[in-house]
C-alpha cells in the first residue's frame, strides 16, 4: 500500500439552514467575520498538523460560544417550557468512532461532551443528565442551565412560540493524514417539547463520518431521521457517486418526506457539497492553498 | 396502476441475539410456547385485516409483558445503578412515519409510548421523562419504575455486573394491504450507564421500515449505530438486492466494526431473513397459508 499523494486539509462549516433573517442581512459584515473566525478555528488546528476530529470540534466550540449569530450552545432555541436542551455528535471517519449527547443542560460546550464519549466510553449516545455527568467526569466545563438562555431567544419564544425555527451548527474536516470527521451541535427547534431529539445527535441521520465522506445536516430533523439522510449519502459515495450528486440525492429524499434543510459533505479527496433548500444556509469553506470563503 | 396480486400477510419476531443460556435449553417447550404465542398475537391482528403497525405492536407488547423469557419491558436488563431504562421504536413503511422513546421509566408498554408518538406527534424521538409524559397524556398505562425490576435481573447484575448481556425483542410484519412495519423494544445492556441509548430506538440503526422492507436488529447496539445497519440493509434492498443478501451484508458491516448480533428483515413480497452470529437468536415466523415456526 503506497501512502498516496499528500492530502489537502479542508474545512466546511454551516450555521443552520432556514429562513433568511432580516437582522442578519443588516449585519452582513459582522456575520461574515463570525463565519470566517469559525473556519479559522478549524484551519489553525489542521495547519498545525492536528486531527480532523480536533478541527471539527474547534469550529463547533466557537459557534456554540458565539451568541449573536449562531443558535447552538449559548443562544440556542428554547423548548416550549423556556428551557434549553442541547444535543451534539462527533464522528471520526477512520474507525467510525462516535460520541453523542442529547437533551443535556449543563455542559458549556455540548460538542465537548460528545468528544468525551468518543474518547472514553464504549457507548455512543448518552441522554439527559447522564450526558452532563459523563462530560463533567471527563473534565468538560459545567455551567448553570440558565447560562444558555438569552434574552433574544426568550423574546422569540414569546413572539412566535409555534414557529419551529432551527438552530444547528456543524463542521466537517479533512486532515493531512486523509482522515475525516464530522461534528454537529444544536438546541433543537424553538418551541419543541422538552425531551425531543432531532437528527443532529443521531448517527446516520444528521451526523456521519467514515473513510470516504464526512457529513453534517441541518433542517427539519424528523425528516432527516426518517430519510436516514447521512447514511444514505455516505452509501452513495461508497457506491462511487460524486459527493455533490449524493448530497442532492439525500436532500431529495428528505424533501420527499416533506422536509427541508441543508447539509455539508466533504470527501476524502477534498471534494465537497453544501446544498440547501429553501431559504439560506450560512456556510464557509477553507482548502489548503486557497483563501477561505464564506456565504452569510 | 393495477393493485397486483393479493399480498400474503407475514410475521417475523426475534427475542434478542446473544449467548445461549443453559436455563433456556432446559425449558425448551415453555420457551417455544412463548415464541408461538408472540407470533400468534401478530397473526391474529393480520388475519383480522389489521395493519402491520398494529400487528408488530401486539407482538412486542406480549414480549414486553412476558417476564420469564423476554428481557424487554418487565424483566429488562438493569442499568449499573440497578434501575431499568426502556427504549422502543415503531416505524410504518407506507409513509416512513416513526415514533421512538429512549430512557423512559414509567410506561408499562414502551412500544405503546412509541406508538403514541407515531400517531400523535410531529416529533420522532422523545427521551427520558418526556417520553413517559407524552405516553401518559395519550392514555398509555403508567406504572411505578420498580414494576420492571425482577429478582432474576437483580441477581444477574450482582453476579455478573460487567457482562453486557442484551435483552431486545422485535417484530416485523406485512399486512394484506402490502404495508410493512417494524417494532423493537429493549432495556438495553445489563450494567449499562443510565442514560445510555443503543440502536433499538435509533431509526436507521436498530429499527427501519419503508415501502420495501421492515427491519429490527439486536446485538451490540453501538456497532449497529456506527454501521447504520438498518438503513444500509434497506438501501441495498432498494438497489435490488435480495433481502437475505442485504441482511448478511449489514451484519458483515457490523462485524467489521467489532460488533455481533442479529436481525430480522421482511420485504414487501414476503421474503425474509433472520441472520445472527454468533450464539443464539430465538425467533419465529408465520406466513399466511403456513403453520407458524419457531426456533428457541
Interface residues (C-beta under 8 A of the other chain):
Chain A: X96 X97 X98 X102 X103 X121 X122 X123 X124 X125 X126 X127 X128 X129 X130 X131 X133 X134 X192 X193 X194 X195 X196 X197 X198 X202 X203 X204 X205 X208 X221 X222 X225 X226 X227 X228 X230 X231 X232 X234 X235 X257
Chain B: X96 X97 X98 X102 X103 X121 X122 X123 X124 X125 X126 X127 X128 X129 X130 X131 X133 X134 X192 X193 X194 X195 X196 X197 X198 X202 X203 X204 X205 X208 X221 X222 X225 X226 X227 X228 X230 X231 X232 X234 X235 X257
